[in-house]
Amino acid sequence: MEEHFFQCPYCWEEISMLLDSSVHSQTYIEDCEICCNPIQIKPVFNNNKLASLTIENIEQ
């Protein structure tokens, strides 16, 4: 597990999340720890290094 920082697409505050680098491609839905809105997080790892990270808001 590795800690990664990104901005919430709702409140723009910087938040962090532990991501599992042992899984190549994943999708998480987590609530922002600041504003509590749901965020879709899509990390892609290559050789256990973060290759891309997509952060999107969830249409409500």
A tleap script that builds the chain and sets N, CA, C and O, in Angstrom:
source leaprc.protein.ff14SB
mol = sequence {
  NMET GLU GLU HIE PHE PHE GLN CYS PRO TYR
  CYS TRP GLU GLU ILE SER MET LEU LEU ASP
  SER SER VAL HIE SER GLN THR TYR ILE GLU
  ASP CYS GLU ILE CYS CYS ASN PRO ILE GLN
  ILE LYS PRO VAL PHE ASN ASN ASN LYS LEU
  ALA SER LEU THR ILE GLU ASN ILE GLU CGLN
}
set mol.1.N position { 0.846 -1.176 0.000 }
set mol.1.CA position { 0.000 0.000 0.000 }
set mol.1.C position { 0.897 1.246 0.000 }
set mol.1.O position { 1.883 1.336 0.732 }
set mol.2.N position { 0.513 2.187 -0.842 }
set mol.2.CA position { 1.255 3.442 -0.930 }
set mol.2.C position { 0.295 4.609 -0.777 }
set mol.2.O position { -0.831 4.562 -1.273 }
set mol.3.N position { 0.738 5.656 -0.092 }
set mol.3.CA position { -0.086 6.850 0.075 }
set mol.3.C position { 0.102 7.771 -1.128 }
set mol.3.O position { 1.226 8.060 -1.540 }
set mol.4.N position { -1.027 8.228 -1.684 }
set mol.4.CA position { -1.009 9.164 -2.813 }
set mol.4.C position { -1.922 10.339 -2.485 }
set mol.4.O position { -2.963 10.168 -1.849 }
set mol.5.N position { -1.530 11.519 -2.917 }
set mol.5.CA position { -2.275 12.745 -2.659 }
set mol.5.C position { -2.913 13.248 -3.949 }
set mol.5.O position { -2.329 13.136 -5.027 }
set mol.6.N position { -4.118 13.803 -3.827 }
set mol.6.CA position { -4.821 14.373 -4.977 }
set mol.6.C position { -5.849 15.374 -4.471 }
set mol.6.O position { -6.133 15.436 -3.275 }
set mol.7.N position { -6.406 16.160 -5.397 }
set mol.7.CA position { -7.426 17.142 -5.036 }
set mol.7.C position { -8.817 16.563 -5.230 }
set mol.7.O position { -9.087 15.880 -6.217 }
set mol.8.N position { -9.695 16.845 -4.279 }
set mol.8.CA position { -11.091 16.446 -4.390 }
set mol.8.C position { -11.724 17.245 -5.537 }
set mol.8.O position { -11.532 18.459 -5.610 }
set mol.9.N position { -12.476 16.587 -6.434 }
set mol.9.CA position { -13.107 17.315 -7.549 }
set mol.9.C position { -14.308 18.157 -7.122 }
set mol.9.O position { -14.869 18.882 -7.943 }
set mol.10.N position { -14.706 18.076 -5.877 }
set mol.10.CA position { -15.826 18.879 -5.364 }
set mol.10.C position { -15.327 20.102 -4.595 }
set mol.10.O position { -15.674 21.234 -4.931 }
set mol.11.N position { -14.513 19.871 -3.566 }
set mol.11.CA position { -14.110 20.973 -2.678 }
set mol.11.C position { -12.678 21.462 -2.948 }
set mol.11.O position { -12.256 22.468 -2.379 }
set mol.12.N position { -11.935 20.765 -3.805 }
set mol.12.CA position { -10.577 21.094 -4.224 }
set mol.12.C position { -9.541 21.008 -3.103 }
set mol.12.O position { -8.410 21.465 -3.268 }
set mol.13.N position { -9.918 20.430 -1.979 }
set mol.13.CA position { -8.949 20.231 -0.900 }
set mol.13.C position { -8.051 19.046 -1.239 }
set mol.13.O position { -8.486 18.106 -1.904 }
set mol.14.N position { -6.817 19.090 -0.790 }
set mol.14.CA position { -5.908 17.968 -1.008 }
set mol.14.C position { -6.232 16.872 0.009 }
set mol.14.O position { -6.323 17.126 1.210 }
set mol.15.N position { -6.401 15.676 -0.486 }
set mol.15.CA position { -6.661 14.526 0.376 }
set mol.15.C position { -5.691 13.413 -0.016 }
set mol.15.O position { -5.053 13.473 -1.067 }
set mol.16.N position { -5.592 12.417 0.825 }
set mol.16.CA position { -4.695 11.304 0.542 }
set mol.16.C position { -5.454 9.991 0.631 }
set mol.16.O position { -6.495 9.891 1.281 }
set mol.17.N position { -4.906 8.992 -0.039 }
set mol.17.CA position { -5.515 7.669 -0.020 }
set mol.17.C position { -4.409 6.638 -0.154 }
set mol.17.O position { -3.430 6.848 -0.870 }
set mol.18.N position { -4.575 5.531 0.537 }
set mol.18.CA position { -3.661 4.408 0.384 }
set mol.18.C position { -4.126 3.568 -0.798 }
set mol.18.O position { -5.274 3.126 -0.837 }
set mol.19.N position { -3.236 3.346 -1.759 }
set mol.19.CA position { -3.552 2.568 -2.954 }
set mol.19.C position { -2.691 1.311 -2.974 }
set mol.19.O position { -1.516 1.343 -2.609 }
set mol.20.N position { -3.286 0.215 -3.403 }
set mol.20.CA position { -2.611 -1.073 -3.457 }
set mol.20.C position { -1.897 -1.228 -4.797 }
set mol.20.O position { -2.541 -1.433 -5.826 }
set mol.21.N position { -0.577 -1.130 -4.785 }
set mol.21.CA position { 0.202 -1.191 -6.029 }
set mol.21.C position { 0.367 -2.612 -6.562 }
set mol.21.O position { 0.922 -2.802 -7.644 }
set mol.22.N position { -0.102 -3.606 -5.821 }
set mol.22.CA position { 0.019 -4.992 -6.294 }
set mol.22.C position { -1.065 -5.366 -7.308 }
set mol.22.O position { -0.973 -6.408 -7.957 }
set mol.23.N position { -2.093 -4.519 -7.446 }
set mol.23.CA position { -3.167 -4.743 -8.421 }
set mol.23.C position { -2.968 -3.745 -9.560 }
set mol.23.O position { -2.910 -2.538 -9.323 }
set mol.24.N position { -2.862 -4.245 -10.799 }
set mol.24.CA position { -2.525 -3.404 -11.960 }
set mol.24.C position { -3.522 -2.269 -12.192 }
set mol.24.O position { -3.117 -1.115 -12.329 }
set mol.25.N position { -4.814 -2.578 -12.240 }
set mol.25.CA position { -5.842 -1.578 -12.532 }
set mol.25.C position { -7.000 -1.767 -11.563 }
set mol.25.O position { -7.451 -2.890 -11.340 }
set mol.26.N position { -7.481 -0.668 -10.988 }
set mol.26.CA position { -8.517 -0.740 -9.962 }
set mol.26.C position { -9.483 0.426 -10.115 }
set mol.26.O position { -9.183 1.407 -10.796 }
set mol.27.N position { -10.634 0.316 -9.485 }
set mol.27.CA position { -11.578 1.425 -9.366 }
set mol.27.C position { -12.109 1.440 -7.945 }
set mol.27.O position { -12.623 0.438 -7.449 }
set mol.28.N position { -11.980 2.585 -7.300 }
set mol.28.CA position { -12.481 2.773 -5.947 }
set mol.28.C position { -13.544 3.857 -5.977 }
set mol.28.O position { -13.481 4.768 -6.803 }
set mol.29.N position { -14.508 3.768 -5.094 }
set mol.29.CA position { -15.408 4.883 -4.826 }
set mol.29.C position { -15.305 5.148 -3.334 }
set mol.29.O position { -15.656 4.307 -2.507 }
set mol.30.N position { -14.819 6.324 -3.016 }
set mol.30.CA position { -14.598 6.725 -1.631 }
set mol.30.C position { -15.182 8.106 -1.412 }
set mol.30.O position { -15.239 8.916 -2.337 }
set mol.31.N position { -15.611 8.374 -0.205 }
set mol.31.CA position { -16.077 9.710 0.145 }
set mol.31.C position { -14.889 10.589 0.498 }
set mol.31.O position { -13.942 10.144 1.146 }
set mol.32.N position { -14.951 11.843 0.067 }
set mol.32.CA position { -13.929 12.819 0.434 }
set mol.32.C position { -13.938 12.970 1.952 }
set mol.32.O position { -15.000 13.076 2.566 }
set mol.33.N position { -12.756 12.979 2.549 }
set mol.33.CA position { -12.673 13.109 4.008 }
set mol.33.C position { -12.977 14.532 4.484 }
set mol.33.O position { -13.143 14.758 5.683 }
set mol.34.N position { -13.049 15.488 3.562 }
set mol.34.CA position { -13.352 16.879 3.911 }
set mol.34.C position { -14.842 17.185 3.683 }
set mol.34.O position { -15.533 17.601 4.613 }
set mol.35.N position { -15.339 16.984 2.454 }
set mol.35.CA position { -16.710 17.387 2.121 }
set mol.35.C position { -17.700 16.220 2.055 }
set mol.35.O position { -18.904 16.433 1.915 }
set mol.36.N position { -17.193 14.988 2.155 }
set mol.36.CA position { -18.020 13.764 2.203 }
set mol.36.C position { -18.718 13.412 0.885 }
set mol.36.O position { -19.585 12.538 0.876 }
set mol.37.N position { -18.370 14.059 -0.216 }
set mol.37.CA position { -18.941 13.689 -1.513 }
set mol.37.C position { -18.207 12.470 -2.074 }
set mol.37.O position { -17.020 12.290 -1.803 }
set mol.38.N position { -18.906 11.623 -2.862 }
set mol.38.CA position { -18.270 10.420 -3.402 }
set mol.38.C position { -17.341 10.743 -4.573 }
set mol.38.O position { -17.675 11.538 -5.451 }
set mol.39.N position { -16.177 10.110 -4.563 }
set mol.39.CA position { -15.156 10.307 -5.589 }
set mol.39.C position { -14.830 8.953 -6.199 }
set mol.39.O position { -14.638 7.970 -5.483 }
set mol.40.N position { -14.767 8.908 -7.532 }
set mol.40.CA position { -14.334 7.689 -8.211 }
set mol.40.C position { -12.837 7.813 -8.486 }
set mol.40.O position { -12.389 8.776 -9.109 }
set mol.41.N position { -12.074 6.836 -8.019 }
set mol.41.CA position { -10.625 6.853 -8.112 }
set mol.41.C position { -10.176 5.647 -8.934 }
set mol.41.O position { -10.501 4.506 -8.604 }
set mol.42.N position { -9.429 5.907 -10.007 }
set mol.42.CA position { -8.983 4.839 -10.901 }
set mol.42.C position { -7.459 4.888 -11.048 }
set mol.42.O position { -6.945 5.577 -11.929 }
set mol.43.N position { -6.745 4.173 -10.202 }
set mol.43.CA position { -5.286 4.107 -10.368 }
set mol.43.C position { -4.887 2.965 -11.300 }
set mol.43.O position { -5.533 1.917 -11.329 }
set mol.44.N position { -3.825 3.182 -12.052 }
set mol.44.CA position { -3.234 2.143 -12.893 }
set mol.44.C position { -1.754 2.080 -12.535 }
set mol.44.O position { -1.055 3.093 -12.549 }
set mol.45.N position { -1.287 0.875 -12.213 }
set mol.45.CA position { 0.104 0.672 -11.836 }
set mol.45.C position { 0.834 -0.117 -12.919 }
set mol.45.O position { 0.258 -0.992 -13.566 }
set mol.46.N position { 2.106 0.208 -13.103 }
set mol.46.CA position { 2.975 -0.500 -14.025 }
set mol.46.C position { 4.260 -0.802 -13.256 }
set mol.46.O position { 4.948 0.119 -12.816 }
set mol.47.N position { 4.586 -2.078 -13.091 }
set mol.47.CA position { 5.759 -2.485 -12.295 }
set mol.47.C position { 5.712 -1.905 -10.880 }
set mol.47.O position { 6.718 -1.431 -10.353 }
set mol.48.N position { 4.531 -1.954 -10.286 }
set mol.48.CA position { 4.281 -1.458 -8.920 }
set mol.48.C position { 4.505 0.043 -8.759 }
set mol.48.O position { 4.640 0.527 -7.636 }
set mol.49.N position { 4.546 0.785 -9.864 }
set mol.49.CA position { 4.646 2.245 -9.810 }
set mol.49.C position { 3.386 2.831 -10.427 }
set mol.49.O position { 2.870 2.306 -11.413 }
set mol.50.N position { 2.900 3.902 -9.856 }
set mol.50.CA position { 1.689 4.548 -10.345 }
set mol.50.C position { 1.920 5.110 -11.743 }
set mol.50.O position { 2.735 6.015 -11.920 }
set mol.51.N position { 1.207 4.578 -12.741 }
set mol.51.CA position { 1.332 5.043 -14.123 }
set mol.51.C position { 0.333 6.149 -14.426 }
set mol.51.O position { 0.653 7.099 -15.142 }
set mol.52.N position { -0.891 6.029 -13.879 }
set mol.52.CA position { -1.895 7.072 -14.049 }
set mol.52.C position { -2.885 7.011 -12.895 }
set mol.52.O position { -3.085 5.969 -12.269 }
set mol.53.N position { -3.493 8.153 -12.636 }
set mol.53.CA position { -4.493 8.262 -11.570 }
set mol.53.C position { -5.599 9.186 -12.068 }
set mol.53.O position { -5.365 10.369 -12.315 }
set mol.54.N position { -6.801 8.642 -12.214 }
set mol.54.CA position { -7.951 9.424 -12.649 }
set mol.54.C position { -8.865 9.634 -11.448 }
set mol.54.O position { -9.228 8.683 -10.756 }
set mol.55.N position { -9.232 10.887 -11.210 }
set mol.55.CA position { -10.111 11.262 -10.111 }
set mol.55.C position { -11.326 11.939 -10.723 }
set mol.55.O position { -11.189 12.922 -11.450 }
set mol.56.N position { -12.525 11.417 -10.431 }
set mol.56.CA position { -13.752 11.994 -11.005 }
set mol.56.C position { -14.818 12.111 -9.941 }
set mol.56.O position { -14.868 11.317 -9.001 }
set mol.57.N position { -15.684 13.122 -10.098 }
set mol.57.CA position { -16.842 13.194 -9.218 }
set mol.57.C position { -17.903 12.217 -9.732 }
set mol.57.O position { -17.899 11.831 -10.901 }
set mol.58.N position { -18.788 11.836 -8.852 }
set mol.58.CA position { -19.879 10.910 -9.185 }
set mol.58.C position { -21.131 11.759 -9.384 }
set mol.58.O position { -21.524 12.520 -8.499 }
set mol.59.N position { -21.748 11.621 -10.550 }
set mol.59.CA position { -22.989 12.358 -10.823 }
set mol.59.C position { -24.066 11.900 -9.841 }
set mol.59.O position { -24.307 10.705 -9.670 }
set mol.60.N position { -24.701 12.872 -9.206 }
set mol.60.CA position { -25.745 12.519 -8.233 }
set mol.60.C position { -27.098 12.972 -8.726 }
set mol.60.O position { -28.103 12.765 -8.046 }
savepdb mol mol.pdb
quit
